[in-house]
């Protein structure tokens, strides 16, 4: 009988060890949930002027809803961004390469008032994960990976998607309209 107890103890300890290793901790679950709820940043550029001349990033933060306007003017060097009617400051869309901090419920409109511009998202999947596009307002969104094929575009993104370049008209032209999810 003593020998059976000696055999049972290591088996029982091994079973407890396996059970402990197979149960994930609550802290791990929380970290996984946090990452799952936050969409990744969305890069975009002018589909006419390219990702080096007119590039910005959208990044989610918490806060009250905003109205964001991103305008292509007679300048191929940068987008002109306003947030709630105020010109964006450097670091939040005021200069090329910035990250615009967006919030759930924000409306974003890309338009053109002069010259020739378009909107190209670096990754369609990331754009659609963060943004709900209003297809009734704006131009058709299409696969741009077969037309934007330079080395700069290939290093910018692999699932290029957005509007082809558009010529300005007398009145502003809405290229893309969406809401942040």
Steps between C-alpha positions, in 0.01 A plus 500: 500500500785744578643446156165600337501826697855574390397451136181706537675809642725572196209434264280740699772769507559462127125533435482822706802640314342427159172658614674813628694542174191458282284765673577851368519779752238775521774758436581335165131512405484872578809575289358305207165681526669841513698432183197359318286809569746757366528518120846547357602834354382582148745662258384698199656720235403695191461254213629766258793654691618185672575371848804718559338834413155468660488231769313493832397235752176453693537369855221427751480679834218549752298819514200692371400481133661737254444615142819458299549644152800407287533717191719480192578851376730647238802364680646153452698510823239441771137449591318788668329359810239667720355352818167650607567793265846582639822443304678192635819564694834345412507152649125446447461542122658843457797378300587217264572171675292583810262272683144629537341387826150378419220389730208263472212685333719757323397594148783535250465652154776515239431761234678685222477873430779544246741305280492122477486271804372162618502289815698176529484287814807283559294201617135451408437255787629743763304790347177300502566378857527859629266690268142461379493644147201693367482373143221746411734795561829512319661319211521123453766326708702260285800269515800722424770233525508451122528872417725627781801279433810712564753394762372775732146366479612139546685593820199707617250213492407169344119535493471848348139613481318830455416752229683556178634851446221753440509844335359786705180673392355843578340370822684274746485131403449242775735210436437288811258530793498270804439459872751358746361176648 
